[in-house]
Amino acid sequence: MELIKLLQKEMEQEAATTRKMLSLVPVEKFDWQPHPKSMTMKRLASHIAELPGWVEMAITTDGLDFENNPYQPYDVMSNEELLTFFEESLKKGKEALANADVNTFSKEWVLRSGNQVYSRDSKYEVIRMAYSQIIHHRAQLGVYLRLLDISLPGSYGPSADDMTF
């Protein structure tokens, strides 16, 4: 199977799990955070929702400079808006992959803030990083939800909430 098809399949599989997790985010807990250094639930969930769009950014640009493009978190006001934002971001990522030229995947992509370079990676590595970030932050969201005693769906098999002992 060719690389783009593999990436598309993985994106679809991860989107199904991400969609289940984001649908559980309670609006009344948007401002909740487990620790002062942690993101709020809303900030974490909206960041997860935006990450599939990083695939488009990796494919269509040569980098991101935070000095010229300060990060602006998307301010969702409801769970429905959160899920809509996720679906829009996912659509951008999927369309970018569908139109991608695998021959550009080895081109360098730079993450920086002005003269401070955070990373220099290939476009392919940035796509993989976006996927990994979705999984990483989704796991954080799972901890948030667990601490609020919200049952969790399985990700790669059943969760403890799906099991009967």
Stockholm file with secondary structure:
# STOCKHOLM 1.0

chainA/1-165         MELIKLLQKEMEQEAATTRKMLSLVPVEKFDWQPHPKSMTMKRLASHIAELPGWVEMAITTDGLDFENNPYQPYDVMSNEELLTFFEESLKKGKEALANADVNTFSKEWVLRSGNQVYSRDSKYEVIRMAYSQIIHHRAQLGVYLRLLDISLPGSYGPSADDMTF
#=GR chainA/1-165 SS CCHHHHHHHHHHHHHHHHHHHHTTCCGGGTTCCSSTTSCCHHHHHHHHHHTHHHHHHHHHCSEEETTTSCCCCCCCCSHHHHHHHHHHHHHHHHHHHHTCCGGGTTSEEEEEETTEEEEEEEHHHHHHHHHHHHHHHHHHHHHHHHHTTCCCCCSSSCCTTTCCC
#=GC SS_cons         CCHHHHHHHHHHHHHHHHHHHHTTCCGGGTTCCSSTTSCCHHHHHHHHHHTHHHHHHHHHCSEEETTTSCCCCCCCCSHHHHHHHHHHHHHHHHHHHHTCCGGGTTSEEEEEETTEEEEEEEHHHHHHHHHHHHHHHHHHHHHHHHHTTCCCCCSSSCCTTTCCC
//
